[in-house]
C-alpha cells in the first residue's frame, strides 16, 4: 500500500510540475539540496559555495530539494 501511494504521488508531482526553479539570491549555500537529491543534479559550485542551476536533464522532479531547502530558494514549476 505504501509503495502504491508513493508511486501515485510521484506520478502526480511529475504530471503537475515539470521543472525545479532555483533562486540564486535566496540560496545561502547550505548544500542541503545537494545532500538530499537522489540523482545528484544539485551540484555545488566550488567558486561560490552554492549550487549551480539544477541539471534539468537529470532532475526527476521529486521535490526533495524543494522540501528541504531552509531558504526557500527552490520551487517546483
C-alpha positions as a printed NumPy array, in Angstrom:
array([[  0.   ,   0.   ,   0.   ],
       [  2.779,   2.444,   0.911],
       [  4.578,   1.784,  -2.387],
       [  1.352,   2.329,  -4.302],
       [  0.724,   5.668,  -2.571],
       [  4.298,   6.78 ,  -3.123],
       [  4.045,   5.881,  -6.819],
       [  0.745,   7.74 ,  -7.104],
       [  2.11 ,  10.927,  -5.535],
       [  5.295,  10.766,  -7.618],
       [  3.12 ,  10.443, -10.726],
       [  1.019,  13.438,  -9.627],
       [  4.083,  15.583,  -8.902],
       [  5.634,  14.743, -12.269],
       [  2.346,  15.428, -14.068],
       [  1.733,  18.818, -12.466],
       [  5.313,  20.084, -12.14 ],
       [  7.879,  19.914, -14.921],
       [ 10.962,  21.621, -13.503],
       [ 12.7  ,  22.971, -10.413],
       [ 13.357,  26.721, -10.33 ],
       [ 16.395,  27.963,  -8.374],
       [ 16.638,  31.499,  -6.945],
       [ 20.355,  32.259,  -6.577],
       [ 19.729,  35.331,  -4.399],
       [ 17.862,  33.291,  -1.76 ],
       [ 20.404,  30.442,  -1.754],
       [ 22.6  ,  30.516,   1.37 ],
       [ 24.952,  27.782,   0.185],
       [ 23.996,  25.274,   2.899],
       [ 24.035,  22.443,   0.287],
       [ 21.055,  20.661,   1.84 ],
       [ 19.663,  20.212,  -1.676],
       [ 22.906,  18.526,  -2.709],
       [ 22.677,  16.134,   0.235],
       [ 19.047,  15.095,  -0.376],
       [ 18.987,  14.913,  -4.185],
       [ 18.542,  11.239,  -5.143],
       [ 20.005,  11.702,  -8.638],
       [ 22.755,  14.244,  -7.945],
       [ 21.504,  17.095, -10.094],
       [ 22.174,  19.81 ,  -7.47 ],
       [ 25.943,  20.154,  -7.813],
       [ 27.931,  22.66 ,  -5.733],
       [ 29.953,  25.35 ,  -7.48 ],
       [ 33.431,  25.471,  -5.895],
       [ 33.76 ,  29.2  ,  -6.64 ],
       [ 30.539,  30.412,  -4.988],
       [ 29.947,  27.567,  -2.497],
       [ 26.345,  27.485,  -3.736],
       [ 24.698,  25.021,  -6.076],
       [ 24.753,  25.563,  -9.777],
       [ 21.427,  25.699, -11.554],
       [ 19.993,  22.194, -11.075],
       [ 20.697,  19.915, -14.046],
       [ 17.211,  19.69 , -15.562],
       [ 18.185,  16.739, -17.756],
       [ 18.947,  14.61 , -14.687],
       [ 16.228,  16.021, -12.408],
       [ 13.326,  13.658, -11.746],
       [ 11.259,  16.473, -10.153],
       [ 10.851,  14.525,  -6.91 ],
       [ 10.675,  17.715,  -4.815],
       [ 13.167,  16.558,  -2.162],
       [ 15.353,  19.635,  -2.602],
       [ 12.347,  21.967,  -2.519],
       [ 11.013,  20.453,   0.703],
       [ 14.372,  20.553,   2.477],
       [ 15.667,  23.987,   1.407],
       [ 15.628,  26.18 ,   4.547],
       [ 15.775,  29.396,   2.496],
       [ 13.007,  28.578,   0.017],
       [ 15.455,  29.038,  -2.859],
       [ 13.99 ,  26.14 ,  -4.834],
       [ 10.459,  25.815,  -6.177],
       [  8.567,  23.326,  -8.313],
       [  7.261,  24.904, -11.508]])
